[in-house]
Amino acid sequence: MTETFAASREAYLRRLGVATLPRATCAFDPGYDLGTVQAHIRQSGHLMSGLKISMACWQLAAPSETAAKVAAARAAGVPVITGEWSV
């Protein structure tokens, strides 16, 4: 998304009276492919308080795929969690 589009989208939503929402959802990755997780983070990362990666994923998946998911989350400022998550 370009900065111009993002700025105009934010201005449009403010004009409609839509409140800016804090990060409040913890997305769960039960083993989705890398592209799906990356796309979800790009689309909704600004709303994510965390990304929980299933233990089976990081124990069984190719380490490079898990590392890429973690890198995508970190790049978007989304903490990565495994195990129990509480806010």
RAPEGI-V401210 format. One record per residue. N is the residue number from 1. PSI is psi in whole degrees, 0 to 359 (none if undefined). OMEGA is omega in degrees with one decimal (* if undefined). D_CENTER is the distance of its C-alpha to the mean C-alpha in whole Angstrom. Layout:
N_PSI_OMEGA_D_CENTER ; N_PSI_OMEGA_D_CENTER
This chain:
1_134_179.6_15 ; 2_156_179.3_18 ; 3_322_-179.9_19 ; 4_314_178.8_22 ; 5_315_-179.3_20 ; 6_317_-179.9_17 ; 7_318_-179.4_20 ; 8_325_177.3_22 ; 9_315_179.6_19 ; 10_317_179.4_19 ; 11_318_179.0_23 ; 12_313_-179.6_23 ; 13_322_176.9_21 ; 14_318_179.0_23 ; 15_328_177.8_26 ; 16_349_-178.9_25 ; 17_16_179.4_25 ; 18_125_-179.4_21 ; 19_147_173.1_20 ; 20_125_-175.3_17 ; 21_141_174.7_15 ; 22_165_174.3_13 ; 23_121_-173.6_10 ; 24_1_-177.8_11 ; 25_142_176.4_9 ; 26_106_-179.8_8 ; 27_151_-179.0_7 ; 28_130_176.2_9 ; 29_103_179.7_10 ; 30_5_-179.5_14 ; 31_24_178.6_14 ; 32_159_176.6_13 ; 33_159_-175.7_14 ; 34_315_-177.9_12 ; 35_321_179.5_12 ; 36_316_-179.7_11 ; 37_315_179.3_8 ; 38_317_179.6_8 ; 39_320_179.4_9 ; 40_319_178.8_6 ; 41_317_177.8_3 ; 42_320_-176.7_7 ; 43_318_-169.6_8 ; 44_9_-177.5_6 ; 45_328_-179.6_4 ; 46_348_178.8_7 ; 47_355_-174.1_7 ; 48_126_172.9_5 ; 49_348_177.7_8 ; 50_164_173.5_7 ; 51_114_179.1_6 ; 52_120_178.0_10 ; 53_123_-179.3_11 ; 54_140_179.9_14 ; 55_323_178.6_17 ; 56_326_179.6_19 ; 57_304_-174.0_16 ; 58_343_176.3_17 ; 59_328_-172.5_21 ; 60_333_-176.0_21 ; 61_164_175.3_19 ; 62_128_-178.6_20 ; 63_326_-179.5_19 ; 64_325_178.9_18 ; 65_316_178.5_15 ; 66_318_178.8_14 ; 67_322_179.2_14 ; 68_323_176.4_13 ; 69_315_179.1_9 ; 70_317_179.8_10 ; 71_319_179.0_11 ; 72_317_178.9_8 ; 73_313_-179.8_6 ; 74_320_179.9_9 ; 75_330_179.2_10 ; 76_3_-179.5_7 ; 77_24_-179.0_8 ; 78_119_177.0_6 ; 79_145_178.3_9 ; 80_136_-175.6_9 ; 81_146_166.9_12 ; 82_155_-178.6_14 ; 83_206_-175.7_17 ; 84_137_-178.8_18 ; 85_129_173.5_15 ; 86_143_-177.7_17 ; 87_none_*_16
